[in-house]
């Protein structure tokens, strides 16, 4: 059945109204006149006329509220497991937020408008104290769900699309931590402070790999010159493929390994023995989980080195320094696992090494 839409007409008084006219299952043309509209078939809003048509035709059992649609959204419109988990986590955090006195989950999707999205943003920034980046992520997930709801003809507009949140929005109480760029000398000193875990830390500093890509590395992923990034891990679950710009999963990529790190990895493989399926293991031979990695390796290394470096800052530093060294943008983007545009916009930072060249050019 093709879902019919209301008809827009002008009544004798000149007012524009929506008529809930539809074709019944018997093929006859009818006008839906629900009791909740006083037995009238004209409506001031298109969404109300659409609701009347749906109820009259008998398809009112389709998901109506945001919460009902959200309950099965990732099953009917699946992305990668990681993206599904991210979207579910983000939306669940705001489902109970009251917008105009009604919980967001209880709002009919067809009735949500831009003002409701703006009210949600105001609540996230002022009341919940979220950083702008966190609020933007939630809006993106809600917008993706609304687009699928439009495809499913559950709603007609996407109220979250196009809502902007400035990075310097004065309502934001929490400011995102700035990304810092460290030199390779600083990062290598940091890795050395890790003691027996130096090789593992050097993978972050010398290849720019993500934490979820380092944890499930196998010895066979290293061929002496390169590392094959084939998997990603999250909370102990390993997925084939790696994260891309849009959160989807691709087949993987190849990352060059510098000589010192190559020597360290070869020593690590010999230390583990031939029976090990992982390049880096916990003391009990298991794969590291994120929280345990931070607790037992990263934070102690921060304390021992006196350097407050975060794993993703190693990635930003890696890309920034290699681009400054003249590495081809397309090659570097492929190694990092990004589009060139994303790499330039998000992973390239000023390092202040161009002053002498600028002075020489100006004269």
C-alpha angles and dihedrals in degrees: 000000000000109000110239124221129219121263121241115225141162115239123217092270090058095252117138112235139171120241117210094219118157144154113258126221088263090059095250122129113245141170118229111231108180122192091235087065094050093260091296125135096207124082137189092221129049092220091059092049089049090052090052091051092048093050093046092050093047102246096113089112090078114105108286110172127056090247094052093049092044091054092070102018099105091046094053096038104029123186124177116314091251093050092047090052092048094049093046092049094048097048094043089058092063103029092101095046110119115234114189089344096309126098110250090237090057096053115107105243091227090059099051114107139178092272089060091052090050090049089052091051091050090052093048093051102036105030105026094034095225122170115248091248091057092048091049091053092053092049091051092054092047090048092051090051092048091052090055090046089056089052089051089048092239091125138009105218137038105230093186097053115107096009105144128206115191117223089233096046104155092219091066110100095184118059120205114250110256117246111247127204118221126193120246087247091057093046092048090051088051091051092049089057088061090073110195090014095057093111092053093050091047089060087064095045099040102039105027091230122161122249092247090054096049098050098063097041114140125210088242089060088072117071098176096268107039143027120227110219101208107145144036128208131207125176091342095310116118120208126191114243131025138266119273133192093281097043092255124129124254132184096265139257143246122249124193116236119215118230099257093049090046090057091049093050093050089052090048092053091050090048092051094048130223095287095065117104093192131064092213121028139176117253087268093053097256132125115271118250117216097249093047091046091055093043099046104028118013103042094044088051090052090053095045094048099038088227119123096209123157122210094244091051087063087058093049090047092048094053094042095052096043092050090048087052090059101257111163111265094225093049093046092048091051091050091049093046098241142109113261091246093055093045092052094044100044110019105039116087137172114264099178096238097122100073096098091047090049092050091049092049094048093046 
